[in-house]
């Protein structure tokens, strides 16, 4: 079984943090620690990112199953999963595969919908671009678009993190996100949607549409955020996740 890195902090009922595309578990540094007064917090490096080995074949489903294997080895169940962007796609696949393990999901700037044809075309363009020019010029544009606050002090840190993404990882996940199915049958579990008012990746209109799909879904809008609410609206994000976790895990 391939090596999967995780960082575990605190004690109590478990919250699982899954990072987004071209990130690592370090995106949660400081954020995870703030949740440890109430929860045991586990932040993973998804396969191929950070210190975790890439798996083959790679799909959103295979990544989900690999993390489930690790949770079972840790004897963790009744978890709340917080998935940022790509991590949200993985969280939904985990819920679909083993619903009994999870008490709720937080989609943090993520979506239950499959890629549109336009988005699929853009994924293909990204793949061709990085094959021709490498990771660095892609990251230069990609990271800037994540933030509403272009002068946020974390922009350079996230840029540095994203620059460490291996080319193979970037290509494989672009393909996996392009090919993932919709997971919009969400009536059977509790879902919190954290949406950025100024998110250029997952528009607020998409989050509002998702919130109408189930009466077990709650939408919280982060007023100062683009796609990086854990940095741009940190305290509001923490308060929302903490409240969601406490009502479902304690």
N, C-alpha and C positions, 0 to 999 in steps of 0.2 A: 504494500500500500504506500502511495506517495506521501512524502513528508508534508504536513500541514501545520503552519505556525499559528499560534494563538497566544494572546496575553490575557491572563485571568486575574481579576482584582476583586477584593471585597468578599462579603459573605451575604447569604440570604437567597431569595428566589432569583432565578437567572434571567438576565437580559443579554441577548446576543447582538453584537454590533458588526454589520457587514458593510465594508467600504464600497466606494464607487470605482468607476473606470479610471485607470491610471493613478490610483491611490494605493495606500497600504493601511494596515491597522493604525499607523501613526496619525492618520487624520483624526482619530478619536482621542489623542493625547490631551489630557486635561479634562476633556468632556467626559470620558469614561470615569475618571476619578471622582467627578462630581456626583455620579450616580451610586457610588459605593456605600453611602450612608444607609441605603435602603435595599441594595441589590448586590448579587454577585454578577460581575460584568465580564463577559468574554468577547474580545475583539479579535477577529481572524484576519490573516492575510489570505485572500482568495487564491486558489491555485494559479501559479505563474506570476503573482505579485509579491513584492517584499521577499520574505524568507520561505515562502511556500513553493513547492515544486509544481510545474505545469503538469496537467494530466492530459492523456490522450485516449480516446477522442474527447474533445472539449465541447461541451454544450452547456446551456444554462441548467439543464436537468442533471448532467453528470457532476457539475460543481455542487449543486444542491445535495445530491446523494453523498458526495464526499464529505460535506460538512455534517450531514446527518450521522454518518459513520463516526465522526469525531465526537459529536454530542453523545451518542450512545456509549462510546468508550469512556466518556467522562461521567456517564450515568446522570445526564441532565435531561429532564423533561419538564413539561409545563413551563416552557420558555416563552418570553416575548422576544420577537426578532425585530430589530431596527435595521432596515436596509436602505442605504443611500444610493439612489440612482441605479446603477448596475446591481448593487447589493439588494435592492428591492425586487428586481427580477428573480434573483436567486431565492430570496425569502418566500416569494409566492410559489415557486416551484417546490420548495421544502414543505410548505403548508399543504400543497396538493398531494405530495408523495406520502407524508406522514402526519396527517392533521391532528392525531391524538397527542403529538409531542408539544403542541404549541398553544399558548393561551391567547395569542393575539399577534398582530403584525403592525409595524409602523412603516409606512412607505414615506421615506424622507426624500422629497424631490424625485419621485419615481412614478410608474404608471402600471396599471393592469392591462393596458392595451398593447397589441402588437405594433410593430413599426408600420407606418404608412408607406405607400409606394415611394413617396418622395424621400422619406427617411431611409428606406432601404437603398435607394440610389445614392444617397449621401454616404452611407456606410461603405458602399462599393468604391466610391471616390476616395474615401479615407484609406481604404486598403491599398488601392493603386498608388496613392500619393506616398504612403510610408514605404511601400516597396521600392519606389523610385528615389525617394529623397531621405528616408530614415525617420526616426522618431522625433528628433529635435525640432524641425520646423513645424511639425504638426502640433507639438506641445505648446509652442510659442503662441499659437492662435487659440488652441483649445482652452488653456487655463484662463486666459483673459475673459473668455465668454462665460465662464462659470460664475463670475462675480458680478453683482450689481455695483458694489463699492470698489471701483477700479483701483483705488489707492489703499485698499485694505492692507494692513501690515502682514497678513498671511499670504498674499499673492505670490511673493518670491519663494516662500517656503513650499507652497503647493507646486509651484513650477519646478523646483528642485526635486520634489518627490516624483512628479510625473515623468521627469527626464530619466528616471531609473527604470522605467517600464521597458522590458525587453521587446524587441521587434516582433518576435513570434507570438508573445502574449497579446500585444496590441492587435495583431491581425486576427488571431484566433477568437478573441472576445468580440471584435467587430463583427465577425461572421456569426458568432453565437447570438449576439443581440439582434442582428438582422433577421435571423431565422427563428427566433423564439415565437411561440404561439401567444395569442391573447389568453389572459387568465382573469377574465372579467366576471366569472361566476363566483361571487364573493359573499353570498348570503349566509354561508355557514360558519363564519368566524368574525371576530371583532377586528376592525381595521381603523387605524388612525392615519390620516393623510396629513403630512406636514408639507405645505406648499409655499414657495417663495413668491411674493407679490410680483417680483421682477425677474422671475426665472425664464431665461431664454431657451432652456433645454426642454423643460416640461412646463408649458404655458399654464397660467392660472386657470384658463378656461378648461383645460384637460382635467385638472384636479377637481374643479367644480362639477364636471360631468361625471367623474368617478364617484363623487360623494352621493350621487343620486341612485346608485346601483343597488344599495342595500341599506336597510334601516339600522344595521349594526356598524355603519361607517360614520366616522367623525372627521370633519375637515377643519384644520387649524391653518390660518394664513399667517405667514411670517412677514411683517410689514416692511422690513428693511433688506430682505434677502433676494439674491438671485438664486443660484443653484447650490449655495454653500451655507445653509442655515446654521450648521453647527459652529460656524465662524462668524457669520454676519448677524445672526440673531440668536446668539448662544444661550442666553438665559431663558428666552421664551421657548426655545427648542427643548432645553432641559426640563423646564416646568411641565411642558406638554407630555414628554416621554415619562417623566416621573409619575405624573397623575395617572396616565394610562396604565403603567406598570402596577401601581399600587392597587388600582381597582380590579386588576385581573390576576394578580399573583399573591397578594397578601390577604 
